Amino acid sequence: MTDPTDPTGPADATDPVLDAVVRERRHLLNLAYRLLGSLAEAEDAVQETYARWYAMSREQQEAIESPGAWLTRVASRVCLDVLGSARARRERYVGEWIPEPVPGGTEWLAGVAAPRAAGPGAGGDAADPAERVTLDESVSMAFLVVLEEMTPAQRVALILHDVFAYSFTEVAAVTGRTPAACRELASAARRRLRQARPASAEAGFYPAAQAALVRDFKQAWQAHDVKALVALLDPAAVFTADGGGLAPAALHPIHGAAEIARFVVEVSQHQRRTATLVERLVNGRPGLLVRIGGETAAVYAFDVAEDRITRIWAVRNPLKLRAWAQG
């Protein structure tokens, strides 16, 4: 029997409303992942959104002028609720919590639906493009980590307005606040971003340069060359691992190039089985996979500034590596 809440099946070509609803799934997943930092939670939020759509009668569905706008609003509200409860859960998390990494990058940027007009004021909040976060930046690990420091309302306002270009009138319909209040929320979120991510860090990002640094890091790691690793790391670099209590990982961030280099080499030398390092795009940026016995044991994401590695995020929690099962 077909599950009526599952939008992933083929759309009914004879039903334009259903077809439009089904085609929103990728947009909703893009949105929910950025809001929650977890692919599993994003999929649950999208499923809940569709469940609410299909729980309505046909008459109620047909009365909705823009199903896409309705789905976005509901998905955003579901995510807002999840963010509120996630804060308490993450306080009980074993060790450091890192957003769930996703393979590649382009598939998460493709198919993002355009914003929908929502009455007076819609589309009238266009900010200076320099004040907006790009879709490419918004999926990077560095950006998602900063989002974790924001309040749920700030996060929703920033993502909906700056990333997906929804008006503050539309954002207000999600948060239950006034458009002016939502404008302030987004402004506060941008200040947090600027403080944590200097403009020079993003402006100086070159994929080829990061790929070269990551490749050199991989080679130095495989050679157990502490000196070479130190030369690749910023003196104030930070290494953060996430095992979630389910895999061995440093419980606290490691600071400093020398300390990180020694730690990485020590871990590598104590591997019971040979680890294979594989270069892969992690959230759209060059990163590394650690594969042991044919399984993905860790995903490494990097942040780079001025030709040095400044941040390393090592995700070892197996629940966050399901999307990497095939390596």
One Martini backbone bead per residue (centre of mass of N, CA, C, O) as a GRO file, in nm:
protein
  327
    1MET     BB    1   0.097   0.035   0.021
    2THR     BB    2   0.059   0.367  -0.007
    3ASP     BB    3   0.202   0.643   0.134
    4PRO     BB    4   0.049   0.956   0.170
    5THR     BB    5   0.319   1.096   0.317
    6ASP     BB    6   0.484   1.018   0.058
    7PRO     BB    7   0.658   1.232  -0.184
    8THR     BB    8   0.863   1.035  -0.360
    9GLY     BB    9   0.680   0.966  -0.558
   10PRO     BB   10   0.508   0.983  -0.828
   11ALA     BB   11   0.351   1.214  -0.989
   12ASP     BB   12   0.040   1.336  -1.078
   13ALA     BB   13  -0.027   1.454  -1.391
   14THR     BB   14  -0.349   1.515  -1.328
   15ASP     BB   15  -0.228   1.674  -1.058
   16PRO     BB   16  -0.110   1.983  -1.004
   17VAL     BB   17  -0.103   2.002  -0.696
   18LEU     BB   18   0.056   1.744  -0.634
   19ASP     BB   19   0.294   1.810  -0.813
   20ALA     BB   20   0.381   2.068  -0.659
   21VAL     BB   21   0.424   1.934  -0.383
   22VAL     BB   22   0.640   1.723  -0.461
   23ARG     BB   23   0.850   1.940  -0.583
   24GLU     BB   24   0.927   2.060  -0.282
   25ARG     BB   25   1.122   1.866  -0.133
   26ARG     BB   26   1.405   1.978  -0.193
   27HIS     BB   27   1.361   2.254  -0.073
   28LEU     BB   28   1.289   2.157   0.214
   29LEU     BB   29   1.556   2.007   0.267
   30ASN     BB   30   1.743   2.244   0.233
   31LEU     BB   31   1.618   2.411   0.459
   32ALA     BB   32   1.622   2.207   0.702
   33TYR     BB   33   1.926   2.157   0.710
   34ARG     BB   34   2.009   2.451   0.773
   35LEU     BB   35   1.834   2.474   1.034
   36LEU     BB   36   1.950   2.187   1.183
   37GLY     BB   37   2.222   2.020   1.094
   38SER     BB   38   2.033   1.761   1.005
   39LEU     BB   39   1.934   1.516   0.802
   40ALA     BB   40   1.744   1.349   0.976
   41GLU     BB   41   1.575   1.591   1.084
   42ALA     BB   42   1.497   1.701   0.808
   43GLU     BB   43   1.336   1.454   0.711
   44ASP     BB   44   1.133   1.461   0.942
   45ALA     BB   45   1.023   1.748   0.886
   46VAL     BB   46   0.920   1.689   0.602
   47GLN     BB   47   0.732   1.459   0.677
   48GLU     BB   48   0.554   1.627   0.868
   49THR     BB   49   0.459   1.828   0.656
   50TYR     BB   50   0.313   1.619   0.473
   51ALA     BB   51   0.126   1.508   0.687
   52ARG     BB   52  -0.032   1.777   0.718
   53TRP     BB   53  -0.132   1.795   0.432
   54TYR     BB   54  -0.278   1.503   0.419
   55ALA     BB   55  -0.475   1.571   0.667
   56MET     BB   56  -0.625   1.724   0.475
   57SER     BB   57  -0.860   1.815   0.289
   58ARG     BB   58  -0.928   1.880  -0.031
   59GLU     BB   59  -1.059   2.154   0.025
   60GLN     BB   60  -0.826   2.272   0.192
   61GLN     BB   61  -0.608   2.251  -0.022
   62GLU     BB   62  -0.760   2.424  -0.249
   63ALA     BB   63  -0.761   2.691  -0.060
   64ILE     BB   64  -0.465   2.707  -0.122
   65GLU     BB   65  -0.288   2.920  -0.311
   66SER     BB   66   0.017   2.825  -0.195
   67PRO     BB   67   0.163   2.533  -0.133
   68GLY     BB   68   0.461   2.613  -0.112
   69ALA     BB   69   0.430   2.827   0.111
   70TRP     BB   70   0.297   2.640   0.316
   71LEU     BB   71   0.527   2.431   0.341
   72THR     BB   72   0.746   2.628   0.430
   73ARG     BB   73   0.607   2.733   0.684
   74VAL     BB   74   0.573   2.459   0.825
   75ALA     BB   75   0.868   2.362   0.818
   76SER     BB   76   0.978   2.602   0.980
   77ARG     BB   77   0.812   2.547   1.236
   78VAL     BB   78   0.917   2.268   1.291
   79CYS     BB   79   1.214   2.357   1.317
   80LEU     BB   80   1.173   2.553   1.550
   81ASP     BB   81   1.086   2.334   1.750
   82VAL     BB   82   1.340   2.160   1.730
   83LEU     BB   83   1.543   2.375   1.822
   84GLY     BB   84   1.430   2.409   2.108
   85SER     BB   85   1.494   2.100   2.191
   86ALA     BB   86   1.795   2.065   2.100
   87ARG     BB   87   1.944   2.228   2.312
   88ALA     BB   88   1.894   2.025   2.545
   89ARG     BB   89   2.015   1.773   2.408
   90ARG     BB   90   2.308   1.898   2.360
   91GLU     BB   91   2.376   1.929   2.664
   92ARG     BB   92   2.377   1.591   2.684
   93TYR     BB   93   2.601   1.552   2.508
   94VAL     BB   94   2.875   1.369   2.412
   95GLY     BB   95   3.054   1.614   2.381
   96GLU     BB   96   3.077   1.737   2.074
   97TRP     BB   97   2.868   1.920   1.849
   98ILE     BB   98   2.817   1.839   1.504
   99PRO     BB   99   2.722   1.876   1.216
  100GLU     BB  100   2.599   1.703   0.962
  101PRO     BB  101   2.748   1.560   0.710
  102VAL     BB  102   2.766   1.603   0.350
  103PRO     BB  103   2.786   1.507   0.045
  104GLY     BB  104   2.928   1.728  -0.127
  105GLY     BB  105   2.698   2.006  -0.276
  106THR     BB  106   2.534   2.051  -0.540
  107GLU     BB  107   2.278   1.883  -0.454
  108TRP     BB  108   2.207   2.112  -0.227
  109LEU     BB  109   2.182   2.360  -0.447
  110ALA     BB  110   1.986   2.229  -0.609
  111GLY     BB  111   1.650   2.313  -0.651
  112VAL     BB  112   1.598   2.591  -0.537
  113ALA     BB  113   1.341   2.758  -0.466
  114ALA     BB  114   1.170   3.022  -0.511
  115PRO     BB  115   1.030   3.272  -0.382
  116ARG     BB  116   0.724   3.365  -0.237
  117ALA     BB  117   0.465   3.545  -0.248
  118ALA     BB  118   0.296   3.726   0.055
  119GLY     BB  119   0.211   3.995  -0.010
  120PRO     BB  120   0.266   4.257   0.154
  121GLY     BB  121   0.623   4.302   0.127
  122ALA     BB  122   0.701   4.110  -0.069
  123GLY     BB  123   1.028   4.149  -0.180
  124GLY     BB  124   1.096   4.435  -0.005
  125ASP     BB  125   1.389   4.320   0.150
  126ALA     BB  126   1.626   4.394  -0.016
  127ALA     BB  127   1.948   4.355   0.022
  128ASP     BB  128   2.256   4.379   0.022
  129PRO     BB  129   2.439   4.137  -0.115
  130ALA     BB  130   2.662   4.157   0.114
  131GLU     BB  131   2.428   4.075   0.337
  132ARG     BB  132   2.435   3.799   0.211
  133VAL     BB  133   2.401   3.463   0.194
  134THR     BB  134   2.516   3.207   0.034
  135LEU     BB  135   2.444   2.897  -0.069
  136ASP     BB  136   2.731   2.789  -0.050
  137GLU     BB  137   2.797   2.887   0.240
  138SER     BB  138   2.534   2.760   0.394
  139VAL     BB  139   2.676   2.449   0.378
  140SER     BB  140   2.903   2.494   0.545
  141MET     BB  141   3.053   2.410   0.833
  142ALA     BB  142   3.124   2.688   0.942
  143PHE     BB  143   2.836   2.801   0.926
  144LEU     BB  144   2.682   2.582   1.093
  145VAL     BB  145   2.837   2.632   1.357
  146VAL     BB  146   2.743   2.924   1.401
  147LEU     BB  147   2.438   2.864   1.415
  148GLU     BB  148   2.454   2.717   1.699
  149GLU     BB  149   2.487   3.011   1.852
  150MET     BB  150   2.203   3.066   1.793
  151THR     BB  151   1.898   3.137   1.793
  152PRO     BB  152   1.628   3.009   1.650
  153ALA     BB  153   1.519   3.281   1.536
  154GLN     BB  154   1.781   3.374   1.401
  155ARG     BB  155   1.818   3.134   1.215
  156VAL     BB  156   1.552   3.158   1.058
  157ALA     BB  157   1.584   3.449   0.957
  158LEU     BB  158   1.848   3.411   0.802
  159ILE     BB  159   1.773   3.178   0.612
  160LEU     BB  160   1.514   3.286   0.483
  161HIS     BB  161   1.631   3.566   0.392
  162ASP     BB  162   1.943   3.541   0.304
  163VAL     BB  163   1.924   3.262   0.147
  164PHE     BB  164   1.597   3.248   0.032
  165ALA     BB  165   1.455   3.538   0.001
  166TYR     BB  166   1.263   3.607   0.219
  167SER     BB  167   1.054   3.794   0.360
  168PHE     BB  168   0.974   3.943   0.662
  169THR     BB  169   0.677   3.873   0.636
  170GLU     BB  170   0.725   3.565   0.611
  171VAL     BB  171   0.891   3.528   0.868
  172ALA     BB  172   0.669   3.624   1.062
  173ALA     BB  173   0.474   3.380   1.002
  174VAL     BB  174   0.669   3.181   1.150
  175THR     BB  175   0.758   3.333   1.434
  176GLY     BB  176   0.536   3.552   1.545
  177ARG     BB  177   0.650   3.819   1.439
  178THR     BB  178   0.760   4.100   1.334
  179PRO     BB  179   0.924   4.228   1.074
  180ALA     BB  180   1.110   4.406   1.247
  181ALA     BB  181   1.206   4.180   1.436
  182CYS     BB  182   1.326   4.003   1.208
  183ARG     BB  183   1.535   4.206   1.116
  184GLU     BB  184   1.689   4.200   1.387
  185LEU     BB  185   1.758   3.903   1.388
  186ALA     BB  186   1.929   3.904   1.128
  187SER     BB  187   2.130   4.118   1.224
  188ALA     BB  188   2.237   3.957   1.467
  189ALA     BB  189   2.332   3.714   1.300
  190ARG     BB  190   2.541   3.867   1.129
  191ARG     BB  191   2.721   3.952   1.363
  192ARG     BB  192   2.801   3.668   1.442
  193LEU     BB  193   2.933   3.598   1.176
  194ARG     BB  194   3.150   3.823   1.172
  195GLN     BB  195   3.288   3.736   1.439
  196ALA     BB  196   3.344   3.429   1.343
  197ARG     BB  197   3.352   3.534   1.020
  198PRO     BB  198   3.554   3.681   0.852
  199ALA     BB  199   3.550   3.814   0.544
  200SER     BB  200   3.832   3.697   0.457
  201ALA     BB  201   3.763   3.395   0.471
  202GLU     BB  202   3.554   3.385   0.233
  203ALA     BB  203   3.699   3.561   0.019
  204GLY     BB  204   3.961   3.348   0.039
  205PHE     BB  205   3.810   3.122  -0.111
  206TYR     BB  206   3.967   2.831  -0.271
  207PRO     BB  207   3.918   2.525  -0.375
  208ALA     BB  208   4.205   2.450  -0.483
  209ALA     BB  209   4.359   2.538  -0.229
  210GLN     BB  210   4.215   2.350  -0.030
  211ALA     BB  211   4.276   2.086  -0.174
  212ALA     BB  212   4.583   2.109  -0.142
  213LEU     BB  213   4.590   2.116   0.167
  214VAL     BB  214   4.443   1.847   0.215
  215ARG     BB  215   4.645   1.674   0.062
  216ASP     BB  216   4.889   1.745   0.238
  217PHE     BB  217   4.762   1.644   0.500
  218LYS     BB  218   4.726   1.354   0.415
  219GLN     BB  219   5.029   1.291   0.360
  220ALA     BB  220   5.133   1.368   0.644
  221TRP     BB  221   4.956   1.169   0.796
  222GLN     BB  222   5.057   0.906   0.657
  223ALA     BB  223   5.369   0.986   0.747
  224HIS     BB  224   5.381   1.104   1.038
  225ASP     BB  225   5.427   1.432   0.994
  226VAL     BB  226   5.443   1.676   1.214
  227LYS     BB  227   5.589   1.911   1.077
  228ALA     BB  228   5.404   1.927   0.826
  229LEU     BB  229   5.142   1.978   0.978
  230VAL     BB  230   5.220   2.241   1.117
  231ALA     BB  231   5.267   2.400   0.845
  232LEU     BB  232   4.945   2.377   0.766
  233LEU     BB  233   4.883   2.515   1.035
  234ASP     BB  234   4.753   2.723   1.232
  235PRO     BB  235   4.857   2.823   1.536
  236ALA     BB  236   4.522   2.862   1.612
  237ALA     BB  237   4.411   2.602   1.572
  238VAL     BB  238   4.109   2.383   1.555
  239PHE     BB  239   4.001   2.072   1.705
  240THR     BB  240   3.693   1.887   1.636
  241ALA     BB  241   3.503   1.628   1.790
  242ASP     BB  242   3.246   1.360   1.705
  243GLY     BB  243   3.107   1.074   1.889
  244GLY     BB  244   2.853   1.066   2.097
  245GLY     BB  245   2.953   0.797   2.261
  246LEU     BB  246   3.001   0.585   1.990
  247ALA     BB  247   3.299   0.705   1.956
  248PRO     BB  248   3.610   0.777   1.945
  249ALA     BB  249   3.684   1.101   2.105
  250ALA     BB  250   3.741   1.410   2.161
  251LEU     BB  251   3.579   1.599   2.410
  252HIS     BB  252   3.775   1.837   2.334
  253PRO     BB  253   3.919   2.084   2.209
  254ILE     BB  254   4.204   2.144   2.004
  255HIS     BB  255   4.488   2.356   2.047
  256GLY     BB  256   4.704   2.397   1.812
  257ALA     BB  257   4.927   2.276   1.589
  258ALA     BB  258   5.102   2.079   1.757
  259GLU     BB  259   4.872   1.932   1.907
  260ILE     BB  260   4.723   1.831   1.658
  261ALA     BB  261   4.948   1.675   1.519
  262ARG     BB  262   5.001   1.474   1.749
  263PHE     BB  263   4.717   1.359   1.765
  264VAL     BB  264   4.682   1.252   1.476
  265VAL     BB  265   4.926   1.061   1.481
  266GLU     BB  266   4.850   0.894   1.728
  267VAL     BB  267   4.588   0.782   1.617
  268SER     BB  268   4.709   0.648   1.365
  269GLN     BB  269   4.915   0.455   1.522
  270HIS     BB  270   4.652   0.314   1.687
  271GLN     BB  271   4.544   0.165   1.464
  272ARG     BB  272   4.437  -0.155   1.415
  273ARG     BB  273   4.365  -0.063   1.132
  274THR     BB  274   4.384   0.026   0.823
  275ALA     BB  275   4.371   0.349   0.701
  276THR     BB  276   4.176   0.528   0.466
  277LEU     BB  277   4.230   0.813   0.266
  278VAL     BB  278   3.969   1.029   0.131
  279GLU     BB  279   3.883   1.244  -0.112
  280ARG     BB  280   3.618   1.486  -0.036
  281LEU     BB  281   3.321   1.634  -0.041
  282VAL     BB  282   3.228   1.859   0.230
  283ASN     BB  283   2.993   2.066   0.209
  284GLY     BB  284   3.146   2.174  -0.068
  285ARG     BB  285   3.428   2.089   0.054
  286PRO     BB  286   3.732   1.998   0.103
  287GLY     BB  287   3.795   1.660   0.221
  288LEU     BB  288   3.777   1.371   0.449
  289LEU     BB  289   3.804   1.016   0.458
  290VAL     BB  290   3.767   0.746   0.692
  291ARG     BB  291   3.864   0.411   0.620
  292ILE     BB  292   3.756   0.097   0.781
  293GLY     BB  293   3.690  -0.195   0.659
  294GLY     BB  294   3.496  -0.039   0.435
  295GLU     BB  295   3.430   0.192   0.644
  296THR     BB  296   3.306   0.479   0.771
  297ALA     BB  297   3.467   0.652   1.050
  298ALA     BB  298   3.520   0.944   0.913
  299VAL     BB  299   3.473   1.307   0.888
  300TYR     BB  300   3.650   1.578   0.730
  301ALA     BB  301   3.652   1.920   0.800
  302PHE     BB  302   3.745   2.245   0.660
  303ASP     BB  303   3.926   2.548   0.737
  304VAL     BB  304   4.041   2.839   0.548
  305ALA     BB  305   4.326   3.077   0.588
  306GLU     BB  306   4.590   3.199   0.452
  307ASP     BB  307   4.715   2.907   0.376
  308ARG     BB  308   4.555   2.777   0.626
  309ILE     BB  309   4.452   2.570   0.876
  310THR     BB  310   4.196   2.651   1.122
  311ARG     BB  311   3.981   2.408   1.088
  312ILE     BB  312   3.866   2.097   1.244
  313TRP     BB  313   3.617   1.843   1.163
  314ALA     BB  314   3.537   1.536   1.341
  315VAL     BB  315   3.320   1.282   1.237
  316ARG     BB  316   3.220   0.971   1.432
  317ASN     BB  317   2.931   0.948   1.444
  318PRO     BB  318   2.743   0.701   1.300
  319LEU     BB  319   2.467   0.861   1.276
  320LYS     BB  320   2.630   1.086   1.080
  321LEU     BB  321   2.730   0.849   0.842
  322ARG     BB  322   2.504   0.729   0.652
  323ALA     BB  323   2.564   0.901   0.383
  324TRP     BB  324   2.870   0.739   0.379
  325ALA     BB  325   2.856   0.426   0.328
  326GLN     BB  326   3.000   0.433   0.026
  327GLY     BB  327   3.228   0.670   0.023
   0.00000   0.00000   0.00000
